[in-house]
Amino acid sequence: MSEQTVPEDDAAGAGSTEGAERPEARLERAVRAAEQALIEFEIAVETFRVEVENFSRLHHSRLGPVYARLDELDALIAEARAERSGDPEDLRRAREARALVMPMPGVDELFDDWLGSDGIADDAAAMLTEQSVRPPERVRPSEEARRLYRELVRQAHPDLAQEDAERDRRDAFIVRVNAAYARGDEQLLRELAAEWAAGPVPEAARPTEAEELYARLEWLAQRKELLAAVARELEDSAIGAMLRMAPDDPDGLLDEIAGQLLAQVSEREAELAGLSSGA
């Protein structure tokens, strides 16, 4: 009786099943990739949020008085026109323009806001005596602060935790990291990096069932949708739109806007002078 041989293809197929990848492995890789992508996206959104917040502060500090002057001039011009014409429509426009002007606080109110333990604040005294006022502190994280922030978030992000206790620990730590980054506190970020390096090492990810992995992917997708909505809101805001016009030189953009606004102030002052002189 002749000995039967097994076809090479069949033999290879029989052996390959022993080293076949388990079904959950590909899903696990997808979860890990989605986690990292979400973290990078969250870093980008938070960085842009801090930039928008700081640019908004600078914009208000530098240009707020100019906007207030324009509103006041618009009201004065409308009132001058209404006084000359007596037209009910002009009178209505004058009332509306005046309503848009923010009322100036009285001196007592200014003192109530600015008085401290040592008396009136330096900036308040300078404004009341027409002296120069120091510019607002420039709060924009340095490149090193950005680097430290990104590294800390990548290492300590709560979404990398598998246990509730570890997630809580990471949540509390990231709150401190975000606060330090918002202030541009490079030294504190370094201290936080050292603290994290000396802390407990996160446990290795345990193998999970396919149902849990699918639930994880669904949660990550929902989280990304939420962050995308936040990003769109920031980008669509007036400050966000201005910041995107000159992301590398926001101070230069403020100077350009200030120049345009001052030109408008000059035009309105000339117009008001003409109306007042009866021209």
Secondary structure, 3 states (H helix, E strand, C coil): CCCCCCCHHHHHHHHHCCCCCCHHHHHHHHHHHHHHHHHHHHHHHHHHHHHHHHHHHHHHHHHHHHHHHHHHHHHHHHHHHHHHHCCHHHHHHHHHHHHCCCCCCCHHHHHHHHEECCEECHHHHHHHCCCCCCCCCCCCCCHHHHHHHHHHHHHHCHHHCCCHHHHHHHHHHHHHHHHHHHCCCHHHHHHHHHHHHHCCCCCCCCCCCHHHHHHHHHHHHHHHHHHHHHHHHHHHCHHHHHHHHCCCCHHHHHHHHHHHHHHHHHHHHHHHHHHHHCC
